[in-house]
Amino acid sequence: MDTFKITRDTTIEEVVLKFPQTVEIFFRHGIPAISCGSPLWGTIGENIDRYHVKDPEKLIEELQNAIASSSTVILTHPKEAHT
């Protein structure tokens, strides 16, 4: 299995849906990755700029480390899970 690589061009939605444990990391860096139960739209880079993240490299490093040390969990809508 290929390792998922996080870059500034990766969408927050993709990261949060595949790796829900990353939500806490986004929040710690000032990016509200979840709003009203849905992932934030846009790329990590766009939101780094929007929320003025002080250490973007550290954010990406922490996200990459979090997903490297865990298995993929793909969240689905409850209706999709029963089809």
Beta strands, then each sheet from edge to edge (+ up, - down):
strand 1: 34-35
strand 2: 38-39
sheet 1: 1+ 2-
end
